[in-house]
């Protein structure tokens, strides 16, 4: 079954690898949301670091737009 699957993708291996790379990057980007949110809630807001808060919010918005386009 796997040989048959590979046979279909062999002529399009570059496109398949590009697709798998983009899927991996999108999944990795989804892992950043909770990590950055935790940092914002635990460190940035209590220490009143507004400039860092704005930078992280802009980064999250850009990441969200990039992943969902």
PQR file with spaces between the fields and no chain letter, atoms N, CA, C, O and H, PARSE charges and radii, in Angstrom:
ATOM       1  N    UNK     1       0.822   -1.188    0.000 -0.4000 1.5000
ATOM       2  CA   UNK     1       0.000    0.000    0.000 -0.0000 2.0000
ATOM       3  C    UNK     1       0.874    1.264    0.000  0.5500 1.7000
ATOM       4  O    UNK     1       0.568    2.232   -0.696 -0.5500 1.4000
ATOM       5  N    UNK     2       1.947    1.251    0.771 -0.4000 1.5000
ATOM       6  CA   UNK     2       2.823    2.424    0.805 -0.0000 2.0000
ATOM       7  C    UNK     2       3.566    2.575   -0.519  0.5500 1.7000
ATOM       8  O    UNK     2       3.776    3.694   -0.989 -0.5500 1.4000
ATOM       9  H    UNK     2       2.196    0.465    1.336  0.4000 1.0000
ATOM      10  N    UNK     3       3.959    1.465   -1.117 -0.4000 1.5000
ATOM      11  CA   UNK     3       4.629    1.537   -2.422 -0.0000 2.0000
ATOM      12  C    UNK     3       3.700    2.159   -3.462  0.5500 1.7000
ATOM      13  O    UNK     3       4.139    2.945   -4.302 -0.5500 1.4000
ATOM      14  H    UNK     3       3.788    0.557   -0.736  0.4000 1.0000
ATOM      15  N    UNK     4       2.438    1.811   -3.405 -0.4000 1.5000
ATOM      16  CA   UNK     4       1.464    2.380   -4.333 -0.0000 2.0000
ATOM      17  C    UNK     4       1.322    3.884   -4.087  0.5500 1.7000
ATOM      18  O    UNK     4       1.253    4.665   -5.035 -0.5500 1.4000
ATOM      19  H    UNK     4       2.081    1.172   -2.723  0.4000 1.0000
ATOM      20  N    UNK     5       1.277    4.289   -2.813 -0.4000 1.5000
ATOM      21  CA   UNK     5       1.178    5.700   -2.450 -0.0000 2.0000
ATOM      22  C    UNK     5       2.390    6.466   -2.950  0.5500 1.7000
ATOM      23  O    UNK     5       2.244    7.542   -3.530 -0.5500 1.4000
ATOM      24  H    UNK     5       1.333    3.655   -2.043  0.4000 1.0000
ATOM      25  N    UNK     6       3.577    5.933   -2.738 -0.4000 1.5000
ATOM      26  CA   UNK     6       4.810    6.593   -3.190 -0.0000 2.0000
ATOM      27  C    UNK     6       4.846    6.670   -4.708  0.5500 1.7000
ATOM      28  O    UNK     6       5.347    7.641   -5.275 -0.5500 1.4000
ATOM      29  H    UNK     6       3.696    5.059   -2.268  0.4000 1.0000
ATOM      30  N    UNK     7       4.319    5.654   -5.356 -0.4000 1.5000
ATOM      31  CA   UNK     7       4.282    5.650   -6.816 -0.0000 2.0000
ATOM      32  C    UNK     7       3.475    6.812   -7.386  0.5500 1.7000
ATOM      33  O    UNK     7       3.829    7.370   -8.425 -0.5500 1.4000
ATOM      34  H    UNK     7       3.912    4.866   -4.895  0.4000 1.0000
ATOM      35  N    UNK     8       2.404    7.170   -6.712 -0.4000 1.5000
ATOM      36  CA   UNK     8       1.599    8.306   -7.164 -0.0000 2.0000
ATOM      37  C    UNK     8       2.341    9.634   -6.986  0.5500 1.7000
ATOM      38  O    UNK     8       2.191   10.542   -7.804 -0.5500 1.4000
ATOM      39  H    UNK     8       2.117    6.717   -5.868  0.4000 1.0000
ATOM      40  N    UNK     9       3.120    9.749   -5.946 -0.4000 1.5000
ATOM      41  CA   UNK     9       3.790   11.014   -5.642 -0.0000 2.0000
ATOM      42  C    UNK     9       5.188   11.136   -6.234  0.5500 1.7000
ATOM      43  O    UNK     9       5.780   12.214   -6.195 -0.5500 1.4000
ATOM      44  H    UNK     9       3.242    9.011   -5.282  0.4000 1.0000
ATOM      45  N    UNK    10       5.722   10.053   -6.779 -0.4000 1.5000
ATOM      46  CA   UNK    10       7.083   10.098   -7.299 -0.0000 2.0000
ATOM      47  C    UNK    10       7.294   11.201   -8.338  0.5500 1.7000
ATOM      48  O    UNK    10       8.306   11.899   -8.272 -0.5500 1.4000
ATOM      49  H    UNK    10       5.240    9.177   -6.811  0.4000 1.0000
ATOM      50  N    UNK    11       6.386   11.385   -9.289 -0.4000 1.5000
ATOM      51  CA   UNK    11       6.602   12.480  -10.256 -0.0000 2.0000
ATOM      52  C    UNK    11       6.449   13.874   -9.633  0.5500 1.7000
ATOM      53  O    UNK    11       6.906   14.864  -10.205 -0.5500 1.4000
ATOM      54  H    UNK    11       5.563   10.819   -9.343  0.4000 1.0000
ATOM      55  N    UNK    12       5.819   13.947   -8.486 -0.4000 1.5000
ATOM      56  CA   UNK    12       5.551   15.239   -7.850 -0.0000 2.0000
ATOM      57  C    UNK    12       6.217   15.331   -6.480  0.5500 1.7000
ATOM      58  O    UNK    12       5.667   15.935   -5.559 -0.5500 1.4000
ATOM      59  H    UNK    12       5.448   13.143   -8.021  0.4000 1.0000
ATOM      60  N    UNK    13       7.391   14.736   -6.345 -0.4000 1.5000
ATOM      61  CA   UNK    13       8.048   14.650   -5.041 -0.0000 2.0000
ATOM      62  C    UNK    13       8.409   16.040   -4.484  0.5500 1.7000
ATOM      63  O    UNK    13       8.296   16.257   -3.277 -0.5500 1.4000
ATOM      64  H    UNK    13       7.838   14.245   -7.092  0.4000 1.0000
ATOM      65  N    UNK    14       8.835   16.972   -5.330 -0.4000 1.5000
ATOM      66  CA   UNK    14       9.183   18.309   -4.857 -0.0000 2.0000
ATOM      67  C    UNK    14       7.956   19.011   -4.269  0.5500 1.7000
ATOM      68  O    UNK    14       8.034   19.628   -3.206 -0.5500 1.4000
ATOM      69  H    UNK    14       8.926   16.796   -6.310  0.4000 1.0000
ATOM      70  N    UNK    15       6.840   18.911   -4.964 -0.4000 1.5000
ATOM      71  CA   UNK    15       5.612   19.519   -4.476 -0.0000 2.0000
ATOM      72  C    UNK    15       5.144   18.848   -3.180  0.5500 1.7000
ATOM      73  O    UNK    15       4.662   19.519   -2.267 -0.5500 1.4000
ATOM      74  H    UNK    15       6.778   18.410   -5.827  0.4000 1.0000
ATOM      75  N    UNK    16       5.286   17.541   -3.109 -0.4000 1.5000
ATOM      76  CA   UNK    16       4.906   16.811   -1.898 -0.0000 2.0000
ATOM      77  C    UNK    16       5.772   17.237   -0.713  0.5500 1.7000
ATOM      78  O    UNK    16       5.255   17.439    0.385 -0.5500 1.4000
ATOM      79  H    UNK    16       5.677   16.996   -3.851  0.4000 1.0000
ATOM      80  N    UNK    17       7.074   17.375   -0.920 -0.4000 1.5000
ATOM      81  CA   UNK    17       7.969   17.797    0.166 -0.0000 2.0000
ATOM      82  C    UNK    17       7.670   19.242    0.579  0.5500 1.7000
ATOM      83  O    UNK    17       7.711   19.562    1.767 -0.5500 1.4000
ATOM      84  H    UNK    17       7.494   17.210   -1.812  0.4000 1.0000
ATOM      85  N    UNK    18       7.374   20.102   -0.371 -0.4000 1.5000
ATOM      86  CA   UNK    18       7.005   21.480   -0.052 -0.0000 2.0000
ATOM      87  C    UNK    18       5.724   21.509    0.778  0.5500 1.7000
ATOM      88  O    UNK    18       5.618   22.266    1.743 -0.5500 1.4000
ATOM      89  H    UNK    18       7.340   19.842   -1.336  0.4000 1.0000
ATOM      90  N    UNK    19       4.762   20.688    0.400 -0.4000 1.5000
ATOM      91  CA   UNK    19       3.508   20.606    1.134 -0.0000 2.0000
ATOM      92  C    UNK    19       3.732   20.097    2.556  0.5500 1.7000
ATOM      93  O    UNK    19       3.152   20.635    3.500 -0.5500 1.4000
ATOM      94  H    UNK    19       4.848   20.073   -0.384  0.4000 1.0000
ATOM      95  N    UNK    20       4.556   19.080    2.721 -0.4000 1.5000
ATOM      96  CA   UNK    20       4.831   18.539    4.056 -0.0000 2.0000
ATOM      97  C    UNK    20       5.596   19.555    4.915  0.5500 1.7000
ATOM      98  O    UNK    20       5.369   19.649    6.121 -0.5500 1.4000
ATOM      99  H    UNK    20       5.027   18.644    1.955  0.4000 1.0000
ATOM     100  N    UNK    21       6.501   20.311    4.286 -0.4000 1.5000
ATOM     101  CA   UNK    21       7.241   21.340    5.016 -0.0000 2.0000
ATOM     102  C    UNK    21       6.303   22.445    5.492  0.5500 1.7000
ATOM     103  O    UNK    21       6.401   22.892    6.634 -0.5500 1.4000
ATOM     104  H    UNK    21       6.686   20.234    3.307  0.4000 1.0000
ATOM     105  N    UNK    22       5.401   22.884    4.630 -0.4000 1.5000
ATOM     106  CA   UNK    22       4.445   23.925    5.014 -0.0000 2.0000
ATOM     107  C    UNK    22       3.499   23.426    6.104  0.5500 1.7000
ATOM     108  O    UNK    22       3.163   24.177    7.020 -0.5500 1.4000
ATOM     109  H    UNK    22       5.322   22.521    3.701  0.4000 1.0000
ATOM     110  N    UNK    23       3.071   22.182    6.018 -0.4000 1.5000
ATOM     111  CA   UNK    23       2.203   21.628    7.054 -0.0000 2.0000
ATOM     112  C    UNK    23       2.933   21.545    8.395  0.5500 1.7000
ATOM     113  O    UNK    23       2.347   21.819    9.443 -0.5500 1.4000
ATOM     114  H    UNK    23       3.345   21.571    5.274  0.4000 1.0000
ATOM     115  N    UNK    24       4.207   21.170    8.360 -0.4000 1.5000
ATOM     116  CA   UNK    24       5.000   21.112    9.585 -0.0000 2.0000
ATOM     117  C    UNK    24       5.164   22.501   10.195  0.5500 1.7000
ATOM     118  O    UNK    24       5.032   22.661   11.409 -0.5500 1.4000
ATOM     119  H    UNK    24       4.682   20.947    7.509  0.4000 1.0000
ATOM     120  N    UNK    25       5.451   23.504    9.368 -0.4000 1.5000
ATOM     121  CA   UNK    25       5.618   24.866    9.872 -0.0000 2.0000
ATOM     122  C    UNK    25       4.315   25.420   10.442  0.5500 1.7000
ATOM     123  O    UNK    25       4.330   26.139   11.441 -0.5500 1.4000
ATOM     124  H    UNK    25       5.558   23.374    8.382  0.4000 1.0000
ATOM     125  N    UNK    26       3.189   25.088    9.812 -0.4000 1.5000
ATOM     126  CA   UNK    26       1.898   25.540   10.338 -0.0000 2.0000
ATOM     127  C    UNK    26       1.608   24.885   11.683  0.5500 1.7000
ATOM     128  O    UNK    26       1.097   25.538   12.592 -0.5500 1.4000
ATOM     129  H    UNK    26       3.177   24.504    9.000  0.4000 1.0000
ATOM     130  N    UNK    27       1.928   23.607   11.815 -0.4000 1.5000
ATOM     131  CA   UNK    27       1.722   22.917   13.095 -0.0000 2.0000
ATOM     132  C    UNK    27       2.646   23.479   14.173  0.5500 1.7000
ATOM     133  O    UNK    27       2.239   23.635   15.324 -0.5500 1.4000
ATOM     134  H    UNK    27       2.343   23.077   11.076  0.4000 1.0000
ATOM     135  N    UNK    28       3.878   23.781   13.804 -0.4000 1.5000
ATOM     136  CA   UNK    28       4.821   24.362   14.770 -0.0000 2.0000
ATOM     137  C    UNK    28       4.363   25.749   15.199  0.5500 1.7000
ATOM     138  O    UNK    28       4.509   26.118   16.365 -0.5500 1.4000
ATOM     139  H    UNK    28       4.209   23.655   12.869  0.4000 1.0000
ATOM     140  N    UNK    29       3.813   26.516   14.271 -0.4000 1.5000
ATOM     141  CA   UNK    29       3.314   27.850   14.611 -0.0000 2.0000
ATOM     142  C    UNK    29       2.159   27.757   15.596  0.5500 1.7000
ATOM     143  O    UNK    29       2.035   28.597   16.486 -0.5500 1.4000
ATOM     144  H    UNK    29       3.694   26.216   13.324  0.4000 1.0000
ATOM     145  N    UNK    30       1.318   26.748   15.445 -0.4000 1.5000
ATOM     146  CA   UNK    30       0.209   26.560   16.382 -0.0000 2.0000
ATOM     147  C    UNK    30       0.697   26.247   17.788  0.5500 1.7000
ATOM     148  O    UNK    30      -0.011   26.509   18.761 -0.5500 1.4000
ATOM     149  H    UNK    30       1.419   26.065   14.722  0.4000 1.0000
ATOM     150  N    UNK    31       1.886   25.694   17.908 -0.4000 1.5000
ATOM     151  CA   UNK    31       2.431   25.402   19.233 -0.0000 2.0000
ATOM     152  C    UNK    31       2.939   26.659   19.937  0.5500 1.7000
ATOM     153  O    UNK    31       3.062   26.674   21.162 -0.5500 1.4000
ATOM     154  H    UNK    31       2.461   25.481   17.118  0.4000 1.0000
ATOM     155  N    UNK    32       3.235   27.716   19.170 -0.4000 1.5000
ATOM     156  CA   UNK    32       3.751   28.942   19.769 -0.0000 2.0000
ATOM     157  C    UNK    32       2.676   29.743   20.501  0.5500 1.7000
ATOM     158  O    UNK    32       2.986   30.456   21.455 -0.5500 1.4000
ATOM     159  H    UNK    32       3.134   27.703   18.175  0.4000 1.0000
ATOM     160  N    UNK    33       1.425   29.636   20.073 -0.4000 1.5000
ATOM     161  CA   UNK    33       0.363   30.426   20.692 -0.0000 2.0000
ATOM     162  C    UNK    33       0.265   30.217   22.198  0.5500 1.7000
ATOM     163  O    UNK    33       0.296   31.202   22.935 -0.5500 1.4000
ATOM     164  H    UNK    33       1.173   29.056   19.299  0.4000 1.0000
ATOM     165  N    UNK    34       0.149   28.979   22.695 -0.4000 1.5000
ATOM     166  CA   UNK    34       0.044   28.820   24.152 -0.0000 2.0000
ATOM     167  C    UNK    34       1.316   29.233   24.894  0.5500 1.7000
ATOM     168  O    UNK    34       1.240   29.749   26.009 -0.5500 1.4000
ATOM     169  H    UNK    34       0.124   28.179   22.096  0.4000 1.0000
ATOM     170  N    UNK    35       2.474   29.012   24.289 -0.4000 1.5000
ATOM     171  CA   UNK    35       3.726   29.378   24.948 -0.0000 2.0000
ATOM     172  C    UNK    35       3.831   30.893   25.119  0.5500 1.7000
ATOM     173  O    UNK    35       4.192   31.382   26.189 -0.5500 1.4000
ATOM     174  H    UNK    35       2.536   28.593   23.383  0.4000 1.0000
ATOM     175  N    UNK    36       3.513   31.627   24.059 -0.4000 1.5000
ATOM     176  CA   UNK    36       3.597   33.075   24.123 -0.0000 2.0000
ATOM     177  C    UNK    36       2.499   33.634   25.021  0.5500 1.7000
ATOM     178  O    UNK    36       2.733   34.589   25.762 -0.5500 1.4000
ATOM     179  H    UNK    36       3.219   31.230   23.189  0.4000 1.0000
ATOM     180  N    UNK    37       1.308   33.051   24.963 -0.4000 1.5000
ATOM     181  CA   UNK    37       0.220   33.503   25.838 -0.0000 2.0000
ATOM     182  C    UNK    37       0.587   33.318   27.306  0.5500 1.7000
ATOM     183  O    UNK    37       0.316   34.192   28.130 -0.5500 1.4000
ATOM     184  H    UNK    37       1.117   32.275   24.361  0.4000 1.0000
ATOM     185  N    UNK    38       1.198   32.194   27.633 -0.4000 1.5000
ATOM     186  CA   UNK    38       1.619   31.944   29.015 -0.0000 2.0000
ATOM     187  C    UNK    38       2.652   32.973   29.457  0.5500 1.7000
ATOM     188  O    UNK    38       2.604   33.472   30.582 -0.5500 1.4000
ATOM     189  H    UNK    38       1.418   31.484   26.964  0.4000 1.0000
ATOM     190  N    UNK    39       3.585   33.284   28.563 -0.4000 1.5000
ATOM     191  CA   UNK    39       4.607   34.294   28.893 -0.0000 2.0000
ATOM     192  C    UNK    39       3.962   35.662   29.122  0.5500 1.7000
ATOM     193  O    UNK    39       4.335   36.381   30.049 -0.5500 1.4000
ATOM     194  H    UNK    39       3.625   32.879   27.650  0.4000 1.0000
ATOM     195  N    UNK    40       3.005   36.013   28.284 -0.4000 1.5000
ATOM     196  CA   UNK    40       2.324   37.293   28.437 -0.0000 2.0000
ATOM     197  C    UNK    40       1.600   37.363   29.776  0.5500 1.7000
ATOM     198  O    UNK    40       1.709   38.357   30.494 -0.5500 1.4000
ATOM     199  H    UNK    40       2.702   35.429   27.531  0.4000 1.0000
ATOM     200  N    UNK    41       0.860   36.303   30.110 -0.4000 1.5000
ATOM     201  CA   UNK    41       0.064   36.304   31.338 -0.0000 2.0000
ATOM     202  C    UNK    41       0.942   36.243   32.579  0.5500 1.7000
ATOM     203  O    UNK    41       0.661   36.930   33.562 -0.5500 1.4000
ATOM     204  H    UNK    41       0.772   35.496   29.526  0.4000 1.0000
ATOM     205  N    UNK    42       1.991   35.442   32.558 -0.4000 1.5000
ATOM     206  CA   UNK    42       2.800   35.235   33.763 -0.0000 2.0000
ATOM     207  C    UNK    42       3.912   36.259   33.967  0.5500 1.7000
ATOM     208  O    UNK    42       4.264   36.559   35.107 -0.5500 1.4000
ATOM     209  H    UNK    42       2.220   34.884   31.760  0.4000 1.0000
ATOM     210  N    UNK    43       4.467   36.796   32.896 -0.4000 1.5000
ATOM     211  CA   UNK    43       5.635   37.668   33.025 -0.0000 2.0000
ATOM     212  C    UNK    43       5.393   39.109   32.580  0.5500 1.7000
ATOM     213  O    UNK    43       5.702   40.053   33.307 -0.5500 1.4000
ATOM     214  H    UNK    43       4.181   36.552   31.969  0.4000 1.0000
ATOM     215  N    UNK    44       4.848   39.263   31.401 -0.4000 1.5000
ATOM     216  CA   UNK    44       4.788   40.581   30.778 -0.0000 2.0000
ATOM     217  C    UNK    44       3.765   41.493   31.465  0.5500 1.7000
ATOM     218  O    UNK    44       4.088   42.627   31.818 -0.5500 1.4000
ATOM     219  H    UNK    44       4.597   38.495   30.810  0.4000 1.0000
ATOM     220  N    UNK    45       2.553   41.010   31.654 -0.4000 1.5000
ATOM     221  CA   UNK    45       1.515   41.848   32.259 -0.0000 2.0000
ATOM     222  C    UNK    45       1.826   42.177   33.719  0.5500 1.7000
ATOM     223  O    UNK    45       1.715   43.342   34.101 -0.5500 1.4000
ATOM     224  H    UNK    45       2.291   40.088   31.367  0.4000 1.0000
ATOM     225  N    UNK    46       2.213   41.202   34.558 -0.4000 1.5000
ATOM     226  CA   UNK    46       2.525   41.579   35.950 -0.0000 2.0000
ATOM     227  C    UNK    46       3.689   42.557   36.086  0.5500 1.7000
ATOM     228  O    UNK    46       3.710   43.371   37.009 -0.5500 1.4000
ATOM     229  H    UNK    46       2.303   40.256   34.249  0.4000 1.0000
ATOM     230  N    UNK    47       4.648   42.482   35.181 -0.4000 1.5000
ATOM     231  CA   UNK    47       5.798   43.401   35.243 -0.0000 2.0000
ATOM     232  C    UNK    47       5.560   44.691   34.478  0.5500 1.7000
ATOM     233  O    UNK    47       6.443   45.546   34.411 -0.5500 1.4000
ATOM     234  H    UNK    47       4.631   41.821   34.431  0.4000 1.0000
ATOM     235  N    UNK    48       4.385   44.837   33.905 -0.4000 1.5000
ATOM     236  CA   UNK    48       3.966   46.037   33.170 -0.0000 2.0000
ATOM     237  C    UNK    48       4.945   46.422   32.062  0.5500 1.7000
ATOM     238  O    UNK    48       5.337   47.581   31.932 -0.5500 1.4000
ATOM     239  H    UNK    48       3.667   44.143   33.960  0.4000 1.0000
ATOM     240  N    UNK    49       5.323   45.440   31.281 -0.4000 1.5000
ATOM     241  CA   UNK    49       6.217   45.667   30.146 -0.0000 2.0000
ATOM     242  C    UNK    49       5.369   45.879   28.889  0.5500 1.7000
ATOM     243  O    UNK    49       5.207   44.971   28.074 -0.5500 1.4000
ATOM     244  H    UNK    49       5.004   44.498   31.386  0.4000 1.0000
ATOM     245  N    UNK    50       4.846   47.060   28.751 -0.4000 1.5000
ATOM     246  CA   UNK    50       3.904   47.330   27.669 -0.0000 2.0000
ATOM     247  C    UNK    50       4.541   47.246   26.288  0.5500 1.7000
ATOM     248  O    UNK    50       3.903   46.771   25.348 -0.5500 1.4000
ATOM     249  H    UNK    50       4.977   47.798   29.413  0.4000 1.0000
ATOM     250  N    UNK    51       5.763   47.688   26.148 -0.4000 1.5000
ATOM     251  CA   UNK    51       6.395   47.623   24.825 -0.0000 2.0000
ATOM     252  C    UNK    51       6.570   46.170   24.372  0.5500 1.7000
ATOM     253  O    UNK    51       6.355   45.846   23.204 -0.5500 1.4000
ATOM     254  H    UNK    51       6.281   48.073   26.912  0.4000 1.0000
ATOM     255  N    UNK    52       6.961   45.305   25.304 -0.4000 1.5000
ATOM     256  CA   UNK    52       7.087   43.885   24.964 -0.0000 2.0000
ATOM     257  C    UNK    52       5.715   43.274   24.689  0.5500 1.7000
ATOM     258  O    UNK    52       5.582   42.420   23.812 -0.5500 1.4000
ATOM     259  H    UNK    52       7.136   45.568   26.253  0.4000 1.0000
ATOM     260  N    UNK    53       4.715   43.698   25.418 -0.4000 1.5000
ATOM     261  CA   UNK    53       3.350   43.208   25.196 -0.0000 2.0000
ATOM     262  C    UNK    53       2.887   43.550   23.786  0.5500 1.7000
ATOM     263  O    UNK    53       2.332   42.700   23.089 -0.5500 1.4000
ATOM     264  H    UNK    53       4.823   44.391   26.130  0.4000 1.0000
ATOM     265  N    UNK    54       3.111   44.780   23.368 -0.4000 1.5000
ATOM     266  CA   UNK    54       2.706   45.181   22.021 -0.0000 2.0000
ATOM     267  C    UNK    54       3.454   44.387   20.953  0.5500 1.7000
ATOM     268  O    UNK    54       2.864   43.980   19.952 -0.5500 1.4000
ATOM     269  H    UNK    54       3.561   45.470   23.934  0.4000 1.0000
ATOM     270  N    UNK    55       4.741   44.168   21.162 -0.4000 1.5000
ATOM     271  CA   UNK    55       5.533   43.397   20.196 -0.0000 2.0000
ATOM     272  C    UNK    55       5.036   41.965   20.094  0.5500 1.7000
ATOM     273  O    UNK    55       4.924   41.422   18.994 -0.5500 1.4000
ATOM     274  H    UNK    55       5.220   44.498   21.976  0.4000 1.0000
ATOM     275  N    UNK    56       4.735   41.344   21.240 -0.4000 1.5000
ATOM     276  CA   UNK    56       4.259   39.963   21.218 -0.0000 2.0000
ATOM     277  C    UNK    56       2.872   39.852   20.596  0.5500 1.7000
ATOM     278  O    UNK    56       2.586   38.885   19.891 -0.5500 1.4000
ATOM     279  H    UNK    56       4.827   41.785   22.133  0.4000 1.0000
ATOM     280  N    UNK    57       2.020   40.822   20.848 -0.4000 1.5000
ATOM     281  CA   UNK    57       0.686   40.812   20.249 -0.0000 2.0000
ATOM     282  C    UNK    57       0.787   40.961   18.737  0.5500 1.7000
ATOM     283  O    UNK    57       0.096   40.263   17.995 -0.5500 1.4000
ATOM     284  H    UNK    57       2.253   41.607   21.421  0.4000 1.0000
ATOM     285  N    UNK    58       1.636   41.861   18.282 -0.4000 1.5000
ATOM     286  CA   UNK    58       1.828   42.031   16.834 -0.0000 2.0000
ATOM     287  C    UNK    58       2.392   40.748   16.219  0.5500 1.7000
ATOM     288  O    UNK    58       1.973   40.337   15.137 -0.5500 1.4000
ATOM     289  H    UNK    58       2.197   42.429   18.885  0.4000 1.0000
ATOM     290  N    UNK    59       3.338   40.123   16.911 -0.4000 1.5000
ATOM     291  CA   UNK    59       3.908   38.864   16.426 -0.0000 2.0000
ATOM     292  C    UNK    59       2.828   37.787   16.324  0.5500 1.7000
ATOM     293  O    UNK    59       2.775   37.067   15.327 -0.5500 1.4000
ATOM     294  H    UNK    59       3.678   40.458   17.790  0.4000 1.0000
ATOM     295  N    UNK    60       1.977   37.667   17.323 -0.4000 1.5000
ATOM     296  CA   UNK    60       0.910   36.663   17.288 -0.0000 2.0000
ATOM     297  C    UNK    60      -0.087   36.936   16.171  0.5500 1.7000
ATOM     298  O    UNK    60      -0.552   36.005   15.513 -0.5500 1.4000
ATOM     299  H    UNK    60       2.020   38.252   18.133  0.4000 1.0000
ATOM     300  N    UNK    61      -0.414   38.183   15.957 -0.4000 1.5000
ATOM     301  CA   UNK    61      -1.347   38.524   14.869 -0.0000 2.0000
ATOM     302  C    UNK    61      -0.729   38.193   13.523  0.5500 1.7000
ATOM     303  O    UNK    61      -1.393   37.614   12.663 -0.5500 1.4000
ATOM     304  H    UNK    61      -0.036   38.939   16.491  0.4000 1.0000
ATOM     305  N    UNK    62       0.540   38.554   13.326 -0.4000 1.5000
ATOM     306  CA   UNK    62       1.213   38.237   12.062 -0.0000 2.0000
ATOM     307  C    UNK    62       1.316   36.731   11.857  0.5500 1.7000
ATOM     308  O    UNK    62       1.121   36.241   10.744 -0.5500 1.4000
ATOM     309  H    UNK    62       1.079   39.025   14.024  0.4000 1.0000
ATOM     310  N    UNK    63       1.619   35.999   12.918 -0.4000 1.5000
ATOM     311  CA   UNK    63       1.702   34.546   12.831 -0.0000 2.0000
ATOM     312  C    UNK    63       0.345   33.948   12.476  0.5500 1.7000
ATOM     313  O    UNK    63       0.261   33.026   11.665 -0.5500 1.4000
ATOM     314  H    UNK    63       1.777   36.397   13.821  0.4000 1.0000
ATOM     315  N    UNK    64      -0.702   34.466   13.077 -0.4000 1.5000
ATOM     316  CA   UNK    64      -2.055   33.992   12.789 -0.0000 2.0000
ATOM     317  C    UNK    64      -2.423   34.240   11.342  0.5500 1.7000
ATOM     318  O    UNK    64      -2.986   33.364   10.685 -0.5500 1.4000
ATOM     319  H    UNK    64      -0.634   35.215   13.736  0.4000 1.0000
ATOM     320  N    UNK    65      -2.111   35.430   10.836 -0.4000 1.5000
ATOM     321  CA   UNK    65      -2.426   35.762    9.446 -0.0000 2.0000
ATOM     322  C    UNK    65      -1.616   34.883    8.501  0.5500 1.7000
ATOM     323  O    UNK    65      -2.146   34.389    7.506 -0.5500 1.4000
ATOM     324  H    UNK    65      -1.654   36.141   11.370  0.4000 1.0000
ATOM     325  N    UNK    66      -0.333   34.684    8.806 -0.4000 1.5000
ATOM     326  CA   UNK    66       0.539   33.894    7.939 -0.0000 2.0000
ATOM     327  C    UNK    66       0.088   32.434    7.872  0.5500 1.7000
ATOM     328  O    UNK    66       0.118   31.823    6.805 -0.5500 1.4000
ATOM     329  H    UNK    66       0.098   35.086    9.614  0.4000 1.0000
ATOM     330  N    UNK    67      -0.322   31.886    8.993 -0.4000 1.5000
ATOM     331  CA   UNK    67      -0.705   30.469    9.035 -0.0000 2.0000
ATOM     332  C    UNK    67      -2.047   30.247    8.354  0.5500 1.7000
ATOM     333  O    UNK    67      -2.255   29.205    7.732 -0.5500 1.4000
ATOM     334  H    UNK    67      -0.347   32.383    9.860  0.4000 1.0000
ATOM     335  N    UNK    68      -2.958   31.201    8.457 -0.4000 1.5000
ATOM     336  CA   UNK    68      -4.310   31.007    7.950 -0.0000 2.0000
ATOM     337  C    UNK    68      -4.534   31.513    6.546  0.5500 1.7000
ATOM     338  O    UNK    68      -5.662   31.482    6.053 -0.5500 1.4000
ATOM     339  H    UNK    68      -2.790   32.048    8.962  0.4000 1.0000
ATOM     340  N    UNK    69      -3.494   31.977    5.891 -0.4000 1.5000
ATOM     341  CA   UNK    69      -3.669   32.422    4.491 -0.0000 2.0000
ATOM     342  C    UNK    69      -3.280   31.322    3.550  0.5500 1.7000
ATOM     343  O    UNK    69      -3.355   31.494    2.334 -0.5500 1.4000
ATOM     344  H    UNK    69      -2.578   32.002    6.290  0.4000 1.0000
